[in-house]
Every structure is written in structure tokens, then in C-alpha cells.
Amino acid sequence: MDDLQWQWGDHGGVLPRLVDEILERGGLAALVEAAREREDWFCAEGAVRGLCAAGEFGRAWAVVEPFAATGWQPAVRAGADVLLRWGHTDRALELARPREPQGNAADVWRDYAEVLVGAGRVDDAIGVLDPYKCGGWALGKLVELTEGRGRDERLLELLAPIAEEFRHGPGQCGVRNPWHVLPAQARVLERSGRADEAIRLLGADVAARRDGLRTTIEFYVRLLARHGRIEELRDLATCPELRAAPGPYVTALEDLGRAAEAEAYLRDLIAARQPGWHENALMELLVRQGRFDDAIGAVEHTFDDLYDGNLLHSAMLLLAEQGRHDKALELTEGRSPEFLAENEAFWLRSDRWWLMGEAGRAREAIAEIEALPADEVDDRETTIAWLLARDGRVEEAVALLRPLPGKRAATDLAELLVRQGRFTEAIGVIPGVAAQREEERRFWTDWRKRRKAAAGDDRGGGETPPF
């Protein structure tokens, strides 16, 4: 159970993204084997998804049952889902039913309520969560679970007194973390066909500046946008105190085919008082319209800034997402000496090599790396291996990665093997959970020793790692 929790919290074992790729490429059998032999949770989870998608619920249950038997809650929930889909409703409910005492009561009761809904017992699920509604988390879960289940009126009866109590005295309504109360009520009103009432209530809440305003305004502006209330949305967007409104207003205008108005609005904000976020929003708007040169022209004056507000990295990523890798590379050229001194070794150089690999210039990037002293390039071998693979020299990349220690290199190697269809071999090169935990323990032990030595005494010996 401790190993399972460590895998969950630290993404230990086989990484979820690698599991997804194995599954997508037809490696289901390898995941089933890894779940059994390595007790790898993410492999088990992927195997269950694949088997259920194929309608093989009995095999899926055989995979997840040993994990669920530990009592670890994510596995219990996954097992209950399999049993529900298999048609074993009573067994699913028995597995998910909370046992006392529970240290993670919120997760346990939430999962049990979801299983009850899956079994068609929606009223029971509401009853299960009702005693916990003052915890705050249960309100959102009640709204989520009852959607499309024909229980909106009952839920509104439950939410109305809480919301009114909050409106009259936010600090005395008895709900911990109460800032989701008003949006929860509005969401149920909207989906039950009473959007005008939801808009009226939340509009009054925003005007009254009730506590929890940020959460309320974020929901309110999107509610207005969904229902085409552009005039009200524009009034909010022009209020400098309500910073959540401009984004939905721009999106609403763009969705209505009024991108020119959105652009003018953002340019006015930038000129008047509020660069930064609005400059980034303008760049994104122009990129979505395919106006790449205009997008870069709108923000290039920030590219040599040394502090907040520099949009160079954002611009490079946006262009890369559009397949404009050469254009993104051009942005790295001509940067000021001051900017390069602060950022070249930190991130700019590695991003440049990544872009070169995507742009078909992998060999040029490799030459740049090899021309530098080895100790000046972090992750030198793994970066070269990735570039070799981009250049089509996969076996050279595999040979370079195979002897390297650590999970990072092993995962990079596994990704290359997966893309060659060598699924079992790919999983096998990744250290098991015990080995990964030992590697992590040694890393932090060495880190603390270095901290202690740097301090000149034992003050650094027991410090928490700086995440």
C-alpha cells in the first residue's frame, strides 16, 4: 500500500504518458504482464482501461483485484468501476462501501457516491454526501454526480438555504471553503433551464462584492458568454477590478466572428493601462487567426526583458504548436547580451535544440552540442539521443541511452522501444518501484550532504527539499 501511494504521488514506476502510448500502439498484453509481475499501478490502470474497452471485464477484474484487495482507495474505486461495467453491481457496492475508521473520508465517501450513481441509486448518493456538504468538497461532487439524472430540483432545495445563508453572512454559513456555493447553485439552475435566474442571482452577487468573488465572477462571466449576453459581459470587461472578465469576453467575441472587435479591445487595454496578460492574449488571438507576423510584432518588444512580462518563450511555443519551428527559431536570434547571460544556459539553448530537431535540423543541433564542453550541457546524452531519433538514427539513440543510469534515461530509451513495437522490452528497461525508491532516497541523501557541506555545519541536514 505504501508502494502504491508512492507510485501515485511521485509518478513512480512506468510513467502514465508511456503507458498511454503503449496502449495506443497495441501493447495491452505487455501492460497486463507488467501489472502482474512488477505490481506497477499505472500499468495496471492502463491494462484495465484497455481490457474494459475491449469488453473483457473478467480479465480486467483479475488485473485490478490484487490492488483493490490492499484497501488502497484509487484501486478500490477502479475495481468498483470494473465490477459495475461487468454487471456485478452488488459486488461493486460492497467493495466501495466505506469501512470505519477512514483517514481519507472525503475520497472514500465521494467514490462510494459515484458507485451508487453508477448503480442507478442517485437518491442514495445524494443522501450519502448530504452530511458532508459543509465540507465544501461535497457540494461540487453533488452537482457533478446529479447532472443529467433528473434530480436538479431536489439538489436546488438542498443548495438554496446554504447559498442564502452565505449571501447574508459568508463567515457564518457553516461551510468550509464556501466560495463554490454560489457557482454551484447557478450551475444547477442553468442546466435545469433557468439560466436567466442564475444570471440574475450571480449578477447581484457580483455587484454586492460578496466574499468568494473571484470564483463567482469566473463562473458568471462564462455563464454570460455561454448565453450570448455580450452587453453585460462588455460592462464587466471594462471594469478594471474584475480581472476575470476580459478573457471570456475576448473568447465570446471571437466565437461570434467578431475577432476585429476583440483585437481592438485588447489593444485599447494595452495602450491604456494593462500590458502583460493582455499582450499575451492579443498574441494568442492573432496566432489563432494565422497572423503570425502581426502576433510577433505585438509582443517582440518584451523579448529582451529580464523580469516578468517577457513573452519570448510563450511566442516560441505558440509558433511551434502551429508547426512554425523555423519562425520560432528566428526569435532566438539577435537577443541582447544581458538576456543571453541570464537565460541562454538556463533554457534558451535547450529550447533552440528542441526546435532544431522539430525543424529537421537535428544534425546541426548535435554539432552545436558536441562543440560545447561536456560539463556545460545538462542531460547531454539524452538530448543527443532524442536528436538522433529525430534524424532517423534510432538504433544509435538506443545504443547511447542503454548504458545510462537513472529513470530519466531509462524512460527515454523505453519511449524509443515503444515506437518500434518492443513493448515488453520497453517496460523492462525501466527500473522497478523498489529500485526507483532507492534511487530517490540516495538522491535526497546526497542533496542533504551537499547542503550540509555548503553551510559549514549541520544546519542543512534536515531541511525539506526545495520543491
Steps between C-alpha positions, in 0.01 A plus 500: 500500500791734573655415163169567327465837666857588405436406138187713499654803666842495330405354161720206584522184298413532133389855425132546407583667167711198404221265603261698280734468203546127554123457509446715190759297306351161586708395799212395726647155572826656620308722743306204640828314555665802665205546735536139614878463506611851605195603707511824301186707564502712186550189286207340683285806449583507128436128468159537664409782261602292201325184613179683588502674163518153343213375718727258689377591847593168660864542397491864612378393843777239523754779438362749752380262774841457674541878513147558628551232768757723669226751584687779321223738394587569132520126439176439689327755280648354180391153607147617577481660154599170337241307700229751408578476131512121529148504644601394852329792672471352848869405504592850383299660779644265759855576386443878503299516825704696759642320798567687822725661594607678183788744493404624155125525556440753222648272233326192635151648520541681167595174329217310666252764382631465144454124512145547631427728204650244265266244654202728433451597866528876462283587799717278721810677369352838591417366844854371545657839419240719671663474847831614350374803308643738758844372408481690175631218278166318511310788341698477178476122498122512551466736204722280285338167589142613447546656158255348254346283772170686545577611854562871446197617698598291801853630479380860474297446816818390673715783358257792539517541879879465500534763226261742673679454831827574323355815343387632835812407694786333310698442816214336685353268236670197653663380178876464490647639178162655412599693189357229270150523650362770270643358174368154599148633533529694173631195314199291601260782413659534158487134411139474617398769248502796739803684364335842534448440870861386540621815323279722715619345827868501411477849355375624836775308679768658281352847545495451877865383501422196706782296652630243257465753220777356287338158468159658452614745231689228310184292478277802436692634202504157336130465570438830323718394208321164462167679470611779269460778754772707335387841629514393865829327434648814343394706803688259725801487269543877517514496881868493603419332833354188336802342338325172418269662243728598207592143400143369462398826330773460237408134449132583466568767239726265307241220509245744355732584210587840646876449533573855383304636799690269732830618357404867535386443858831336597706768329304767688570326831870475422521864397301622799636321799537123496783336303619149595206260493322704234805499273514122528126476427544722194786284374293183544202659323711601201666157482158332493419717200821393326649850525838385625702808409244729661497280811877521541499871421254560783731354766856502369582810703491272809749242373808644671330580830680343793203486734126425489324585179744333259293313242783345297445147630123524457544623143738216417258239636203650315688495170620145563141386564414638156791310340699821446822370654733700274310818585530419871874445456537844344376653824804367686732702277610854573427488871683744722824396678330566834208271417730225371714518813191438713317245286710328234637216713187492718240428228552679168771271368311178574181641349697594191628142462148366543371733228788403272411135544136571414606710200709222342832648613591234755853447368573870529378496861714196582803679357431801723475279810816305420691824450430602860687366806314197630451648847321806356203305365248346739359163387747499213466134401121489524472818293730360232309171503171683441655691210642179353152348507356812333766452230384144442801340672297313758742213563781749567273674750414168666868408527581838657220479759525133600803528734387823667382473862181641648132512421521798262729322253309172544171672417648667192632160389163340567324759285723413204437128551125553524500679166667194352229275647738343755258540791621238748860604447402866548336434835790277604763773464318721753616434857242339726331682785748386765797608288341836424428567866860413589625734225282777641621434856866518390435821307353682798763360738773639275311828467484542876870422533582767243280748684669416827847537349407831339369634830815402683302343781202267545226756438422357156476139608128486564361757259211428269597475130419828317202409283 
